[in-house]
Each structure stands twice: as structure tokens, then as C-alpha cells.
């Protein structure tokens, strides 16, 4: 049986995934993508071409902040962290996502 491609539902949930991941601990962009892939057991993959513009957008909106630091492999990297506004936005987005998922589930269960 061929392996399944990763879930392609990431488009509308990228910001939510970034905010949730950063709520666990500050990390650099590559770490964010690896953490999401690890937690989702490989089902969700973040395209670097989408992730970094999302990080810039979230930082410009004041939801995350960043500082330069040294990564585990001794390279300079920008580390992102959630701001207070980001924590509030995460709470709002989680509630919205739960309502959406429940509504979608209700439609899909219809026979």
C-alpha cells in the first residue's frame, strides 16, 4: 500500500498551529515545523515558504516576538515567543477552530 501524503488542511490553520506550538516553548522556525510534524506523527508538514511569511505576519501583528540566539547546532537563529496578545489570540482561535471542527463533524456524520 502506498504511503499517504501529509494532510493538506494546513492552509487555514497555519497561524493557529504556530501560536499553539509557541505556547509550549519559544523556538526557531525550523523547530516549529519539526515540532508540528513530530506531534502530528508526520501527518502535518509545514512548507518553509509558508511558515516564514506567517512568522513575519504574526510578529508584525504583535502576536509573537523574536530575538536572535544560538540553536542546538551552534548556528544563529531567530527564536520566536508568544506575546500576551498572542496568548489571547490563541484562545480565541482555539474556540473558533473547535466550533468549526464540531460543525464539520456534524455534516460529515450525516447519513
Secondary structure as the mmCIF struct_conf table of DSSP 4:
data_model
#
loop_
_struct_conf.conf_type_id
_struct_conf.id
_struct_conf.beg_label_comp_id
_struct_conf.beg_label_asym_id
_struct_conf.beg_label_seq_id
_struct_conf.end_label_comp_id
_struct_conf.end_label_asym_id
_struct_conf.end_label_seq_id
HELX_LH_PP_P HELX_LH_PP_P1 UNK A 2 UNK A 7
HELX_RH_3T_P HELX_RH_3T_P1 UNK A 11 UNK A 13
HELX_RH_AL_P HELX_RH_AL_P1 UNK A 14 UNK A 24
STRN STRN1 UNK A 27 UNK A 28
HELX_RH_AL_P HELX_RH_AL_P2 UNK A 29 UNK A 39
TURN_TY1_P TURN_TY1_P1 UNK A 40 UNK A 42
BEND BEND1 UNK A 43 UNK A 43
HELX_RH_AL_P HELX_RH_AL_P3 UNK A 48 UNK A 60
TURN_TY1_P TURN_TY1_P2 UNK A 61 UNK A 62
BEND BEND2 UNK A 63 UNK A 63
STRN STRN2 UNK A 64 UNK A 70
TURN_TY1_P TURN_TY1_P3 UNK A 72 UNK A 73
BEND BEND3 UNK A 74 UNK A 74
STRN STRN3 UNK A 76 UNK A 82
HELX_RH_AL_P HELX_RH_AL_P4 UNK A 84 UNK A 109
#
